Amino acid sequence: MASAGLPDKVTLITPPSIFLLDERVFVNLGILKVAAVLEKQGVFVEHLDLSGTENYLDALETHLRAAAPGAIGITTTTPQLPTVAKIAGLIRAVRPEARIILGGPHVTLTDSAVKLERRQGRVSRAHAALARLEALADVLVSGDGEFAVLVALRPDAPTLVDGDDPSGDLFLTNAAYEEMPFPARHLVDIDSYHYEIEGRRSTSLIAQLGCPFGCGFCGGRNTKSLRMIRTRSTASIVAEVRALYHAHGFTGFMFYDDELNVNKNMVGLMNALADLQSELGQDFRFRGFVKAELFTVEQAAAMYRAGFRWLLCGFESGSPRILENVNKRAALDDNSRAVDLAKEAGLKVKALMSVGHPGESEQTTRETQEWLLRARPEEFDCTIITTYPGTPYYDEALPDPAAPGIWTYTYAKTGDRLHAYDIDFSVVADYYKGDPKGGYRAFVYTDYLTSEELVARRDWIEQSVRSALKLPYSQARPSLRYEHSIGQGADTLPGFILRRSGGSPGGVSPAGPSR
């Protein structure tokens, strides 16, 4: 029996991420945390995991016509929004009586941008972006969704439930975060997800929330739920790792915290992870993110001892000018020192780089290439910046009166500018690491490089560095897509698509993937 005021059943949907080469790598933990809270309140949860499903609208329609869901919750990132718009449209057509609740990072970031416009006394493109979201759903959830979903499900829920206000009851405190149940991973077919660290079958988890830094390209810099750090105890984190090992046999773990070493007790956590392995008689492997200027010899040694073999770090650029314009805080020397410390400890580094920042030029991209050749990371990733809602590049940009549809961000300290084409995120998604089928596209340009030149400079960095360092190109396989066979009822949905509270799959085992 569900708690008072809550429906007995809720359907949650993880939409496809068709911009990814393989959608079944990391489980969507955000919606599974919401599911765990609902189950704790006695709500029966159905989870439709549409990631990697070729005919996802057919699968959804099969379920809608058979199951008559009363409330449907959908999560969305910005790149997922075009598919989410189609999902919401189908729900409206087949089940117009169903309440649609839309949450996730894109809603949070858009609402954050709207709040900034209000504080500045203007109504601009963020308001228009929010209006498009309001047209898709009955209720929007911004910020932390664990408590906010309980309000969104009430019959008298407002059109926007704000879980991004630290002064409100819906914002997760450290104490509330500590008490949250682990994500309801039983609501996904976890064996259909494939990820490895150093040959170990692996999965992801999140130990802490929030990142306090103010990088101009990064989403959530004006968003409390994404900016304020919330931590849970070392005992809680170790308990989740232990549970994943016992329940699923995982011996590899990817920490998706923004920066592991923002946690002042990070070394203590590493020691506890090492102790857990001694207790279990197992040897784990870990991977995670660190902040360069905070990285120390002690941290590096503790991470290696705990089983870390790979670190990821958002160095972004090899140009001091760009690092200043990004408001990165880490200087070029900090970045080089972090790579050296990692290598000395036996850790491999994946350098996360990007081009298309304010002031980007042929010279600054050359400096990025030269730094990569000096630092010699074991792997790197170089992307083109997109101005997402919730990033300073988006939120603080102003329209160009001489060029309709162009928005310009200016970094006040240097005067360097970034120009961006206005994007309807409900339609366009191929800005996200490019279109795997057609290469990169840039929706930004600077005073020195056109959009096409930014793409050419990114490609030059990629090709020249990989050639010089003898690094292989990504061996990403073609997008792995599953087919749902149309049947007469919801129980014909394969088990990797539909899971229900109690751990039962929603149907028969799949015959296999189709490509």
FIKOLDO-591733 format. One record per residue (C-alpha): residue in one letter; x, y, z. Coordinates in nm, 3 decimals. Each point is the difference from the previous one (the first is absolute). Layout:
REC r       u       v       w
REC A       X       Y       Z
...
This chain:
REC r       u       v       w
REC M   0.000   0.000   0.000
REC A   0.142   0.337  -0.105
REC S   0.035   0.280   0.251
REC A  -0.292   0.241   0.023
REC G  -0.037   0.230  -0.300
REC L   0.215  -0.216  -0.229
REC P  -0.126  -0.221  -0.285
REC D   0.035  -0.376   0.037
REC K   0.202  -0.026  -0.323
REC V   0.240   0.225  -0.192
REC T   0.172  -0.062  -0.333
REC L   0.349   0.143  -0.041
REC I   0.169   0.033  -0.338
REC T   0.367   0.017  -0.091
REC P   0.001   0.137  -0.357
REC P   0.241  -0.108  -0.274
REC S   0.330   0.181  -0.049
REC I   0.027  -0.052  -0.374
REC F   0.295   0.240  -0.023
REC L   0.217  -0.258   0.182
REC L   0.181  -0.279  -0.181
REC D  -0.106  -0.250   0.266
REC E  -0.285   0.089   0.234
REC R   0.045  -0.298   0.232
REC V   0.319   0.101   0.178
REC F  -0.108   0.186   0.316
REC V  -0.332  -0.041   0.176
REC N  -0.197   0.324   0.057
REC L   0.035   0.032   0.375
REC G  -0.207   0.316   0.044
REC I  -0.335  -0.152  -0.094
REC L   0.085  -0.315   0.197
REC K   0.057   0.211   0.312
REC V  -0.348   0.147  -0.048
REC A  -0.137  -0.351  -0.051
REC A   0.161  -0.116   0.326
REC V  -0.168   0.281   0.193
REC L  -0.339  -0.082  -0.154
REC E   0.037  -0.368   0.087
REC K   0.090   0.096   0.356
REC Q  -0.331   0.191   0.011
REC G  -0.188  -0.312  -0.110
REC V  -0.050   0.102  -0.364
REC F   0.014  -0.276  -0.262
REC V   0.250   0.112  -0.265
REC E   0.022  -0.104  -0.362
REC H   0.318   0.107  -0.176
REC L   0.017   0.017  -0.378
REC D   0.367   0.006  -0.096
REC L  -0.011   0.108  -0.363
REC S   0.375   0.049  -0.037
REC G   0.127  -0.189  -0.302
REC T  -0.350  -0.089  -0.120
REC E  -0.027   0.055  -0.374
REC N  -0.380   0.027  -0.020
REC Y  -0.039   0.161   0.341
REC L  -0.328   0.170  -0.092
REC D  -0.153  -0.335  -0.098
REC A   0.110  -0.151   0.332
REC L  -0.142   0.297   0.189
REC E  -0.331  -0.018  -0.186
REC T  -0.030  -0.372   0.078
REC H   0.039   0.075   0.367
REC L  -0.234   0.301  -0.001
REC R  -0.284  -0.185  -0.168
REC A   0.022  -0.293   0.242
REC A   0.100   0.150   0.330
REC A  -0.208   0.318   0.040
REC P   0.257   0.185   0.210
REC G  -0.135   0.289   0.203
REC A   0.321   0.190   0.060
REC I   0.309  -0.011  -0.219
REC G   0.334   0.147   0.097
REC I   0.265   0.070  -0.267
REC T   0.358   0.113   0.051
REC T   0.192   0.195  -0.261
REC T   0.342   0.142  -0.065
REC T   0.030   0.272  -0.263
REC P   0.112  -0.236  -0.281
REC Q  -0.289  -0.238   0.079
REC L  -0.266   0.269  -0.035
REC P  -0.091  -0.067  -0.368
REC T  -0.089  -0.362   0.081
REC V  -0.177   0.108   0.320
REC A  -0.218   0.236  -0.204
REC K  -0.107  -0.296  -0.216
REC I  -0.064  -0.214   0.308
REC A  -0.216   0.268   0.161
REC G  -0.192   0.049  -0.324
REC L  -0.077  -0.371  -0.022
REC I  -0.118  -0.011   0.361
REC R  -0.232   0.295  -0.067
REC A  -0.141  -0.177  -0.307
REC V  -0.051  -0.346   0.156
REC R  -0.064   0.087   0.366
REC P  -0.114   0.363   0.019
REC E  -0.120  -0.055   0.357
REC A   0.349  -0.094   0.126
REC R   0.190   0.256   0.206
REC I   0.343   0.063  -0.151
REC I   0.275   0.106   0.239
REC L   0.323   0.118  -0.162
REC G   0.323   0.039   0.194
REC G   0.373  -0.050  -0.033
REC P   0.298   0.221  -0.083
REC H  -0.151   0.191  -0.293
REC V  -0.304   0.112   0.198
REC T   0.221   0.101   0.292
REC L   0.242   0.198  -0.216
REC T  -0.275   0.174  -0.195
REC D  -0.181   0.101   0.319
REC S   0.329   0.129   0.139
REC A   0.048   0.216  -0.310
REC V  -0.354   0.134   0.039
REC K   0.065   0.095   0.362
REC L   0.308   0.196  -0.107
REC E  -0.200   0.185  -0.266
REC R  -0.260   0.091   0.263
REC R   0.270   0.133   0.233
REC Q   0.130   0.209  -0.287
REC G  -0.348   0.128  -0.080
REC R  -0.023  -0.145  -0.349
REC V  -0.204  -0.257  -0.189
REC S   0.215  -0.167  -0.261
REC R   0.086  -0.331  -0.161
REC A   0.009  -0.200   0.326
REC H  -0.367   0.090   0.055
REC A  -0.074  -0.121  -0.354
REC A   0.189  -0.325   0.068
REC L  -0.199  -0.054   0.321
REC A  -0.326   0.062  -0.185
REC R   0.089  -0.278  -0.243
REC L   0.051  -0.236   0.294
REC E  -0.330   0.105   0.157
REC A  -0.172  -0.097  -0.325
REC L   0.138  -0.354   0.031
REC A  -0.103  -0.081   0.357
REC D  -0.257   0.066   0.270
REC V   0.261   0.047   0.272
REC L   0.367   0.094  -0.022
REC V   0.248  -0.096   0.274
REC S   0.311   0.214   0.044
REC G   0.297  -0.093   0.217
REC D   0.006  -0.294   0.241
REC G  -0.277  -0.239  -0.103
REC E  -0.006  -0.242   0.294
REC F  -0.238   0.203   0.215
REC A  -0.135   0.220  -0.279
REC V  -0.160  -0.296  -0.179
REC L  -0.221  -0.060   0.304
REC V  -0.141   0.352  -0.045
REC A  -0.024  -0.034  -0.379
REC L  -0.225  -0.306   0.039
REC R  -0.257   0.180   0.214
REC P  -0.329   0.093  -0.171
REC D   0.056   0.365   0.090
REC A   0.365   0.014  -0.112
REC P   0.120   0.331  -0.150
REC T   0.118   0.004  -0.361
REC L   0.361   0.029   0.122
REC V   0.128  -0.166   0.316
REC D   0.322   0.165   0.115
REC G   0.250  -0.239   0.157
REC D   0.283   0.245  -0.067
REC D  -0.063   0.233   0.294
REC P   0.231  -0.069   0.298
REC S  -0.243   0.179   0.231
REC G  -0.284  -0.236  -0.094
REC D  -0.091  -0.345   0.129
REC L   0.062  -0.170  -0.336
REC F   0.373   0.076  -0.020
REC L   0.220  -0.289   0.115
REC T   0.208   0.074   0.306
REC N   0.303  -0.209   0.092
REC A  -0.215  -0.184   0.254
REC A  -0.276  -0.070  -0.252
REC Y   0.253  -0.113  -0.261
REC E   0.150  -0.240   0.254
REC E  -0.342  -0.153   0.070
REC M  -0.102  -0.044  -0.366
REC P  -0.041  -0.361  -0.117
REC F   0.247  -0.117  -0.264
REC P  -0.119   0.035  -0.363
REC A  -0.259  -0.263  -0.095
REC R   0.229  -0.186  -0.237
REC H  -0.236  -0.300   0.006
REC L  -0.222   0.208  -0.231
REC V   0.249  -0.034  -0.287
REC D   0.138  -0.305  -0.177
REC I   0.348   0.072   0.129
REC D   0.152  -0.291  -0.193
REC S  -0.087   0.176  -0.326
REC Y   0.241   0.281   0.095
REC H   0.363  -0.060  -0.088
REC Y   0.292   0.196   0.140
REC E   0.346  -0.108   0.106
REC I   0.291   0.149   0.192
REC E   0.328  -0.180  -0.060
REC G  -0.191  -0.312  -0.107
REC R  -0.231   0.007   0.304
REC R  -0.378  -0.003  -0.041
REC S  -0.094   0.344   0.128
REC T  -0.282   0.237   0.082
REC S  -0.039   0.359   0.120
REC L  -0.092   0.167   0.327
REC I  -0.007   0.352   0.146
REC A   0.154   0.067   0.340
REC Q  -0.067   0.374   0.032
REC L  -0.213   0.265  -0.170
REC G   0.098   0.338  -0.135
REC C   0.305   0.187  -0.127
REC P   0.091   0.338   0.154
REC F   0.202   0.138  -0.293
REC G  -0.111   0.259  -0.254
REC C   0.128  -0.113  -0.340
REC G  -0.174   0.202  -0.271
REC F  -0.088  -0.297  -0.222
REC C  -0.141  -0.219   0.278
REC G  -0.368  -0.051   0.073
REC G  -0.143   0.083   0.338
REC R   0.232   0.281   0.104
REC N  -0.308   0.199   0.106
REC T  -0.184  -0.314   0.114
REC K   0.011  -0.075   0.371
REC S  -0.060  -0.374  -0.029
REC L   0.289  -0.032  -0.244
REC R   0.230   0.255   0.167
REC M  -0.030  -0.081   0.371
REC I   0.191  -0.303   0.121
REC R  -0.202  -0.259   0.190
REC T   0.190  -0.293   0.146
REC R  -0.081  -0.331   0.161
REC S   0.216  -0.196   0.235
REC T   0.285  -0.226  -0.101
REC A  -0.196  -0.288   0.158
REC S  -0.296   0.066  -0.232
REC I   0.218   0.011  -0.312
REC V   0.184  -0.319   0.094
REC A  -0.333  -0.169   0.074
REC E  -0.121   0.076  -0.353
REC V   0.318  -0.142  -0.153
REC R  -0.037  -0.308   0.219
REC A  -0.366  -0.041  -0.105
REC L   0.087   0.027  -0.370
REC Y   0.269  -0.265   0.040
REC H  -0.228  -0.243   0.185
REC A  -0.311   0.057  -0.214
REC H   0.159   0.013  -0.345
REC G   0.361  -0.109   0.032
REC F   0.144   0.334  -0.110
REC T   0.372   0.045   0.067
REC G   0.037   0.327  -0.191
REC F  -0.157   0.332   0.095
REC M  -0.015   0.338  -0.174
REC F  -0.054   0.291   0.240
REC Y  -0.203   0.266  -0.179
REC D   0.058   0.270   0.262
REC D   0.100   0.324  -0.171
REC E   0.329   0.011   0.193
REC L   0.085  -0.274   0.249
REC N   0.270   0.205   0.170
REC V  -0.238   0.283   0.090
REC N  -0.095  -0.234   0.285
REC K   0.231   0.089   0.290
REC N  -0.021  -0.362   0.118
REC M   0.093  -0.143  -0.339
REC V   0.314  -0.175   0.131
REC G  -0.206  -0.155   0.279
REC L  -0.247  -0.130  -0.260
REC M   0.286  -0.152  -0.200
REC N   0.131  -0.175   0.309
REC A  -0.346  -0.137   0.080
REC L  -0.035  -0.136  -0.357
REC A   0.336  -0.173   0.039
REC D  -0.114  -0.149   0.332
REC L  -0.321  -0.129  -0.161
REC Q   0.200  -0.190  -0.260
REC S   0.217  -0.155   0.270
REC E  -0.315  -0.109   0.185
REC L  -0.156  -0.152  -0.311
REC G   0.320  -0.152  -0.134
REC Q  -0.063   0.179  -0.330
REC D   0.197   0.238  -0.217
REC F  -0.209   0.292  -0.133
REC R   0.072   0.259  -0.268
REC F  -0.128   0.359   0.011
REC R  -0.017   0.300  -0.232
REC G  -0.100   0.359   0.080
REC F   0.047   0.374  -0.040
REC V   0.237   0.232   0.185
REC K   0.062   0.377   0.006
REC A   0.356   0.075  -0.111
REC E   0.096   0.279   0.241
REC L  -0.129  -0.201   0.299
REC F   0.185  -0.320  -0.090
REC T   0.276  -0.106   0.241
REC V   0.265  -0.270   0.040
REC E  -0.197  -0.146   0.291
REC Q  -0.320  -0.018  -0.206
REC A   0.177  -0.167  -0.291
REC A   0.157  -0.266   0.221
REC A  -0.329  -0.067   0.181
REC M  -0.191  -0.034  -0.327
REC Y   0.247  -0.249  -0.141
REC R  -0.006  -0.198   0.324
REC A  -0.383  -0.010  -0.015
REC G   0.003  -0.143  -0.353
REC F  -0.024   0.310  -0.219
REC R   0.191  -0.037  -0.324
REC W  -0.161   0.276  -0.208
REC L  -0.066   0.365   0.082
REC L  -0.200   0.243  -0.211
REC C   0.061   0.372   0.022
REC G  -0.160   0.293  -0.182
REC F   0.317   0.184  -0.097
REC E  -0.197   0.154  -0.292
REC S   0.284   0.197  -0.163
REC G   0.374   0.039  -0.023
REC S  -0.032   0.377  -0.043
REC P   0.039   0.224   0.308
REC R  -0.227   0.253  -0.170
REC I  -0.279  -0.253  -0.043
REC L   0.041  -0.134   0.354
REC E  -0.051   0.358   0.123
REC N  -0.303   0.053  -0.224
REC V  -0.152  -0.330   0.116
REC N   0.042   0.110   0.364
REC K   0.156  -0.340   0.059
REC R   0.210   0.097   0.306
REC A   0.255  -0.266  -0.093
REC A   0.303   0.149  -0.174
REC L   0.199  -0.180  -0.269
REC D   0.266  -0.093   0.257
REC D  -0.270  -0.152   0.225
REC N  -0.116  -0.218  -0.289
REC S   0.352  -0.117  -0.087
REC R   0.078  -0.071   0.365
REC A  -0.320  -0.208   0.037
REC V   0.098  -0.219  -0.297
REC D   0.352  -0.046   0.141
REC L  -0.131  -0.094   0.346
REC A  -0.240  -0.253  -0.149
REC K   0.269  -0.163  -0.214
REC E   0.243  -0.018   0.293
REC A  -0.267  -0.186   0.199
REC G  -0.069  -0.247  -0.282
REC L  -0.329   0.161  -0.104
REC K  -0.098   0.054  -0.362
REC V  -0.162   0.327  -0.106
REC K  -0.276   0.077  -0.244
REC A   0.021   0.371  -0.085
REC L  -0.337   0.160  -0.073
REC M   0.058   0.288  -0.243
REC S  -0.231   0.238  -0.184
REC V   0.014   0.274  -0.262
REC G  -0.236   0.287  -0.074
REC H   0.046   0.216   0.310
REC P  -0.001   0.382  -0.001
REC G   0.313   0.122  -0.177
REC E   0.073  -0.337  -0.164
REC S   0.237   0.044  -0.291
REC E   0.241  -0.199  -0.213
REC Q   0.271   0.089   0.252
REC T  -0.194  -0.121   0.306
REC T  -0.089  -0.330  -0.170
REC R   0.368  -0.042  -0.088
REC E   0.085   0.052   0.367
REC T  -0.249  -0.272   0.093
REC Q   0.159  -0.240  -0.246
REC E   0.350   0.083   0.125
REC W  -0.099  -0.052   0.365
REC L  -0.148  -0.341  -0.078
REC L   0.324  -0.099  -0.173
REC R   0.202   0.111   0.304
REC A  -0.232  -0.153   0.262
REC R  -0.042  -0.328  -0.191
REC P  -0.326  -0.120   0.159
REC E  -0.087  -0.364  -0.056
REC E  -0.331   0.109  -0.159
REC F  -0.181   0.322  -0.081
REC D  -0.332   0.131  -0.122
REC C  -0.039   0.326  -0.192
REC T  -0.348   0.143  -0.051
REC I  -0.157   0.321  -0.128
REC I  -0.178   0.224   0.249
REC T  -0.377   0.039  -0.010
REC T  -0.173   0.273   0.201
REC Y  -0.250  -0.193   0.211
REC P  -0.267   0.170   0.210
REC G   0.136   0.030   0.352
REC T   0.355   0.077  -0.114
REC P   0.143   0.352   0.035
REC Y   0.070  -0.014  -0.375
REC Y  -0.378  -0.027  -0.053
REC D  -0.147   0.179   0.300
REC E   0.217   0.311  -0.026
REC A  -0.005   0.035  -0.380
REC L  -0.177   0.292  -0.166
REC P  -0.172   0.010  -0.339
REC D   0.194   0.158  -0.284
REC P  -0.221   0.280  -0.138
REC A   0.185  -0.013  -0.332
REC A  -0.037  -0.378  -0.039
REC P  -0.338  -0.148   0.094
REC G   0.031  -0.347   0.152
REC I   0.355   0.060   0.125
REC W   0.078   0.030   0.371
REC T   0.332   0.131   0.128
REC Y   0.170  -0.075   0.329
REC T   0.282   0.231   0.113
REC Y   0.247  -0.095   0.270
REC A   0.023   0.324   0.194
REC K   0.362  -0.031   0.115
REC T   0.148  -0.027  -0.348
REC G  -0.278   0.115  -0.234
REC D   0.030  -0.319  -0.205
REC R  -0.327  -0.109  -0.158
REC L  -0.185  -0.314  -0.102
REC H  -0.284   0.010  -0.252
REC A  -0.267  -0.271  -0.012
REC Y  -0.289  -0.080  -0.230
REC D  -0.330  -0.028   0.184
REC I  -0.108  -0.365   0.015
REC D  -0.342  -0.154   0.053
REC F   0.119  -0.283   0.223
REC S  -0.327  -0.187  -0.047
REC V   0.094  -0.053  -0.365
REC V   0.381   0.005  -0.028
REC A   0.241  -0.239   0.178
REC D   0.299  -0.049  -0.231
REC Y   0.205   0.258   0.186
REC Y   0.072  -0.267   0.263
REC K   0.351  -0.129  -0.084
REC G  -0.107   0.028  -0.361
REC D  -0.214  -0.233  -0.201
REC P   0.170  -0.343  -0.001
REC K  -0.123  -0.056  -0.354
REC G   0.097   0.339  -0.142
REC G   0.282   0.145   0.207
REC Y   0.009   0.302   0.226
REC R  -0.213   0.310  -0.040
REC A   0.068   0.328   0.176
REC F  -0.277   0.237   0.101
REC V   0.247   0.254   0.137
REC Y   0.274   0.221  -0.144
REC T   0.245   0.260   0.128
REC D   0.144   0.326  -0.126
REC Y   0.288  -0.203  -0.145
REC L  -0.146  -0.332  -0.119
REC T  -0.322  -0.080  -0.186
REC S  -0.211  -0.302   0.092
REC E   0.152  -0.195  -0.288
REC E   0.352   0.099   0.106
REC L  -0.065  -0.114   0.356
REC V  -0.098  -0.342  -0.132
REC A   0.315  -0.010  -0.214
REC R   0.222   0.099   0.295
REC R  -0.162  -0.263   0.225
REC D   0.057  -0.266  -0.264
REC W   0.363   0.113  -0.040
REC I   0.062  -0.029   0.374
REC E  -0.155  -0.347   0.005
REC Q   0.192  -0.131  -0.300
REC S   0.339   0.155   0.070
REC V   0.012  -0.093   0.370
REC R  -0.115  -0.357  -0.054
REC S   0.255  -0.043  -0.276
REC A   0.289   0.147   0.203
REC L  -0.084  -0.186   0.323
REC K  -0.096  -0.319  -0.186
REC L  -0.343  -0.003   0.163
REC P  -0.269  -0.207  -0.172
REC Y  -0.315   0.159  -0.129
REC S  -0.316  -0.098   0.183
REC Q  -0.106  -0.348  -0.093
REC A  -0.362   0.086   0.076
REC R  -0.229  -0.257  -0.155
REC P  -0.306   0.098  -0.202
REC S  -0.293   0.102   0.212
REC L  -0.140  -0.308   0.169
REC R  -0.374   0.009  -0.053
REC Y  -0.267  -0.240   0.126
REC E  -0.328  -0.077  -0.171
REC H  -0.322  -0.043   0.193
REC S  -0.240  -0.251  -0.160
REC I  -0.348   0.146   0.001
REC G  -0.249  -0.202   0.206
REC Q  -0.344   0.037   0.149
REC G   0.089   0.097   0.357
REC A   0.256   0.164   0.220
REC D   0.140  -0.337   0.106
REC T   0.129  -0.055  -0.355
REC L   0.261   0.269   0.060
REC P   0.345  -0.160   0.035
REC G   0.155  -0.003   0.345
REC F   0.267   0.249  -0.097
REC I  -0.273   0.259  -0.072
REC L  -0.250  -0.043   0.284
REC R   0.069  -0.079   0.365
REC R  -0.242   0.024   0.291
REC S   0.024   0.039   0.375
REC G   0.085  -0.335   0.151
REC G   0.275  -0.061  -0.254
REC S  -0.210  -0.179  -0.261
REC P   0.080   0.064  -0.366
REC G  -0.279   0.130  -0.216
REC G   0.002  -0.291  -0.240
REC V   0.195  -0.268  -0.178
REC S   0.374  -0.007  -0.050
REC P   0.114   0.180  -0.313
REC A   0.094  -0.204  -0.302
REC G   0.302   0.227  -0.038
REC P   0.102   0.336  -0.133
REC S  -0.043   0.109  -0.358
REC R   0.241   0.238  -0.163
